[in-house]
């Protein structure tokens, strides 16, 4: 397990909090069942505060831990803090912020209406972030920078995908058959990245 940058957390955290009951190195047990693939952040006590010391991905009542690499900075002294029994995990953080990947404007607007209670990050911003063919790592990196919790892929179905684990958390019927002529819908007229087989990115 790597050393992690300190991030003091407060009222900006959203999602379900559960407790770690046991820790086995890079995995552990949690107090309640959480759907497979939902990711979260582990909050560890440090100097009378709580810091994010790891990421976690649920597998029912078990979790796997991953390093937090969002905040690395060689100018800071980093504390050695590891998850332990009794620590809290906030699952589904930023699930209210989504990115919609759709084939065209019509489908995009229909799907956006289905998620009108969420904050939708524009695909234009993601398009500007890209440099060449779209890779799964692009989604993960962009989601970290923009605090996006879910990516909504419109394919043969609508796949709600956790933006860190890339497990499909939920699927539902798509409003229109999706035919991609480019990687995804964006208002950028000169966006011409080729279509991508997104299903190869998504875990069941």
N, C-alpha and C positions, 0 to 999 in steps of 0.2 A: 504494500500500500504506500502511495506516495505522500509527500508532505503537501498540505493544502493551504491556500491563502485564506486569511481571516475575512469573513464577511459577517458583520453583525446584522442580525435580522430583527424585524419588528412587525409593524402592523401591515406591511405589504404582502405578507404571506397568505395565500389562499389554499384551500384544499383540505383533505382529510388528514388528521393527525393520529398516528398510532404509535405504540411503544415497541421498541426492540426488547424481546424477552431473553434471547440468547444470541451470542455472536461466535462464529466459527471462522476467524480469519476474514476471508472475502465474502462470506455469506452469513446469514442469521435467520432467526425466527422472529415473527411479529405477533402482536396480541390479537389481531383480527384478520379475517380473510380479505384480501384485496385482489381485484381482478388481475389475472396474468398480463404482464406487459406494462402496467401503469408504473410510471417512474415517479420518483420523489427525491427530496433532499433530507439528509440526516443532520439533525441539530445536536451538537455536542456542547456541553458546558465548558466554558473557557473564561477565566478571570471574571467570574460572576455574570457572564453574558452567555448567549448561545450563538455558536457559529456554525456555518455549513462546513462539515468535515468530510462529507462523501455524498455521492449520488446513490440511489438505490432503485432497483427494478423488482417489482413484486412477481412472485410465482405462487400465488395463493396465500399461504401463511408463512412462506419463506421469502427471503430477499437476497439478491446479489448486490454487492457494493462495487462502485466504480469511482475513480478519482474525479475530483472537481478541478478542471483545468481552465475554467473561464477567467480566472482572476490572477493568473500568474504574473509576477512582476519581480525581477531580480533585485529591485531596490528595496524590497520589503523583507524583513526577517519573518520566516514562516514557522508557526508552531507545529509541533508534532502532535496531532490529535486524531484518534481513531474511534470509530463507532464502538459502543459497548452497551451491555444490557441496561435498560432504563432510559436510553436516549430516545428522542422523538423522531419520527419520520413524517414529513409533510408530503403526502401524495397528491398527484394531480395539480401541482403548482402551475399556474399560468394556463390551465385548461380553458380559461375564458378568453384566451388570445389564440386565434387560429389563422392559418394560411390555407386558402382554397386553391387547389390545382384542378383546373377545368379546361376542356378543349376549346371553348369559344365563349363569347360574351353571353349568349342566351343561356347556356348551361350555368355559367358562373353566377349570373344574376338570380337564377332560380334556386341554386344551392345556397347562395348568400342569404336569401330570404328564409331558408330553413334554419339558419344560424343567426337570426337577427338579434338574439340576446347576447351574442359573443362579440368581442372586438376583432374585426377582420383586418389583418395586415395586408395591404395591397400587394398583388402579384407584381406590380410595377417595381416595387422596392426590391423584391427578390430577383427580378430580371436584371436590375442594375447591379446587383451583387455578384452575378454570375460571370464566369470567364471561360467560355467553351461549353462542352457537353455537361448536362446536369448529372451530378452524382449524388448518392445518398449522403455523403459527407457534407455536401453543400447545404442540404436541408438541415442537418444537425447543427452545423456552424452558424447558419443564418438564424435558426431558432434560438440558439443561445444568445446571440447578439440582440435579438428583438424580443426576447422573453415570450416565445411562442410555445404553447403547451401541446397543441394538436395540429396536425396537418390533415386536411380533408382532400383525399384523392377521389376524383370522379372517374371511375373506370366502368367495368361491367356492373359494379355496385358503387355506392358511396362508402369509402373506407375511412373511418376516423382512426388516425394513426398517432400513437404517442411520439412526439418529436425527438425524444432521446432514444428510447428502446426500439422504435419502429415496429412494435407489435400493433396489430389492428385491434383496437379496443372495442370497436362496434362497427357493424356494417348495416346498411339499409339500401333499399331500392333506389336506383338513380332515376331522376325525373325524365331524362332523355338519354338515348343511346349515345355514348361518347365516342367520337371519332377525332383523333388528334392529327392535325396537319403540321403542328409545331409542338414544341415541348409543353407549353401550357398557354392559356389565354393571358395576354397582357395588352394594355393600351399602347405599348410601344410599337409603332408601325414597322420599324426595322428589326424587330426581334425575330430571328430566323433560325433558332436552335432546333435541331431535328427532334421528332417525337422520341420519347423514352419509354421503355418497358418498366413502368413503375411497380408493377406487381412483383418483380424480382427483388425490390427493396423491402417489401412488406412481409413481416413475419406473422404467422398464424398463432 
